[in-house]
Amino acid sequence: MELRTMVDNYKTFEACERHFDGFARDGFVWAYESVFNGLGCVLDRAAKSKGGAVSMRFRPTADEKKAMIKAGAFKVCTIEHFEEVHEMLTPVYGSNKGHDFEYVMAEYFGQTWEKDTLKWWEGPDMIVNGITYQLKFERATFTTETQLIRVIEGLH
């Protein structure tokens, strides 16, 4: 499946209205709020998975990060604080920068973070001012081609 097709299908079936896409730059963790459009997404063939499944991942380039900052991305916390959160959460939830990003976003908005088990088509990661959000931190996987096909076919 081509990247544009995966982006369009993901957008059709995702259970949120908007996204907060996170990335590190210049000593800070930033969040870019958007309606999902595939900015910063790439297709990646995972060598470790059986059959080398194609994944759609959030891997923004340096230029894309600059563009997101110029378009209104905001500083969430320092890299140092993000690393502290990582050290705190890893013993409980394993090493997962996505959890770390969800935690610092909850702090930013004055909410309490709780790990959820919802899939991207089942519900949002966060609700802010009545708006549902999916959160992804750089290098995160949005979905695999196999999973997306199963969601489209209603076999999830």
C-alpha positions in Angstrom: 0.0 0.0 0.0 1.3 3.5 -0.8 1.9 6.1 1.9 -0.9 8.4 0.7 -3.4 5.4 0.7 -2.3 4.4 4.2 -2.7 8.0 5.5 -6.1 8.4 3.9 -7.4 5.0 5.3 -5.9 5.7 8.8 -7.6 9.0 8.8 -11.0 7.4 7.8 -11.0 4.9 10.7 -9.1 6.7 13.5 -11.2 7.4 16.6 -10.1 11.0 17.2 -10.6 14.4 15.8 -7.0 15.8 16.0 -3.4 14.9 16.7 -0.6 16.0 18.9 2.6 14.9 17.2 5.6 15.2 19.5 9.3 15.5 18.7 12.5 16.7 20.4 14.4 19.7 19.1 16.7 22.3 20.6 16.6 20.9 24.2 12.7 20.7 24.3 9.9 18.3 23.6 7.5 20.0 21.2 3.9 19.2 20.3 2.3 20.0 16.9 -1.5 20.0 16.9 -3.1 19.1 13.6 -5.8 17.2 11.8 -3.8 14.1 10.6 -2.4 14.6 7.1 0.6 12.4 7.1 3.2 15.2 7.8 6.3 13.5 9.0 5.1 10.0 8.1 7.2 7.4 6.3 6.7 3.8 5.3 9.2 1.4 7.0 9.6 -2.3 6.5 10.3 -3.8 9.9 13.1 -6.3 9.6 12.2 -8.0 12.9 8.6 -8.8 12.1 7.5 -11.9 10.2 7.4 -11.1 6.5 8.8 -7.7 7.0 5.5 -5.9 7.6 5.1 -2.4 6.2 4.6 0.2 8.9 3.5 3.8 8.8 5.7 5.7 11.2 6.1 9.2 12.5 9.7 10.1 11.5 9.8 13.9 10.8 12.9 15.3 9.2 14.7 18.3 10.6 13.0 20.5 8.0 9.6 19.1 8.9 10.2 19.8 12.6 11.2 23.4 11.7 8.0 23.7 9.6 5.9 22.4 12.5 7.5 24.9 14.9 6.9 27.7 12.4 3.2 26.5 12.0 2.6 26.7 15.8 4.1 23.7 17.6 4.6 24.5 21.2 7.1 23.6 23.9 5.8 20.9 26.3 8.8 20.4 28.5 12.5 20.2 28.6 14.4 17.1 27.3 15.7 16.7 30.8 12.2 16.5 32.3 11.1 14.1 29.5 14.1 11.8 30.4 13.1 12.0 34.1 9.6 10.8 33.1 11.1 8.1 31.0 13.2 6.9 34.0 10.1 6.9 36.2 7.8 5.1 33.8 10.2 2.5 32.4 10.2 0.2 35.4 6.4 0.0 35.4 5.5 0.2 31.7 8.7 -0.7 29.9 10.7 1.7 27.7 8.1 3.5 25.6 8.6 7.2 24.5 4.9 7.2 23.5 3.9 6.7 27.1 6.4 9.3 28.2 4.9 11.8 25.7 1.4 11.1 26.8 2.5 11.6 30.4 4.1 15.0 29.8 1.1 16.1 27.6 -1.2 15.2 30.5 1.0 17.3 32.8 0.9 20.2 30.3 -2.9 20.2 30.3 -3.2 19.7 34.0 -4.6 16.1 33.7 -3.6 12.9 35.3 -2.2 10.3 32.9 -3.4 6.7 32.9 -2.1 4.1 30.5 -4.8 3.0 28.2 -5.2 0.0 26.1 -7.4 1.5 23.4 -6.4 0.9 19.8 -6.3 3.9 17.4 -9.6 2.9 15.9 -11.3 2.4 19.3 -10.7 5.7 21.1 -8.5 8.7 21.7 -5.3 9.0 23.8 -6.5 12.3 25.3 -9.4 14.6 25.5 -8.7 18.4 25.9 -11.5 20.9 26.0 -13.9 18.3 24.6 -11.6 17.5 21.6 -10.3 14.0 21.1 -6.6 13.5 20.3 -4.3 10.8 19.2 -0.7 11.3 20.5 2.4 10.1 18.7 6.1 10.8 19.5 8.8 10.7 16.9 9.7 7.1 15.7 6.2 5.9 16.7 4.2 3.5 14.6 0.8 4.7 13.5 -0.2 1.3 12.1 1.0 -1.6 10.0 -0.4 -2.4 6.5 -1.7 -5.7 7.9 -3.5 -4.1 10.8 -5.0 -1.3 8.6 -6.3 -3.9 6.1 -7.9 -5.8 9.1 -9.5 -2.6 10.3 -10.9 -1.7 6.9 -12.3 -5.2 6.5 -13.8 -5.1 10.0 -11.7 -8.0 11.3 -9.9 -6.3 14.1 
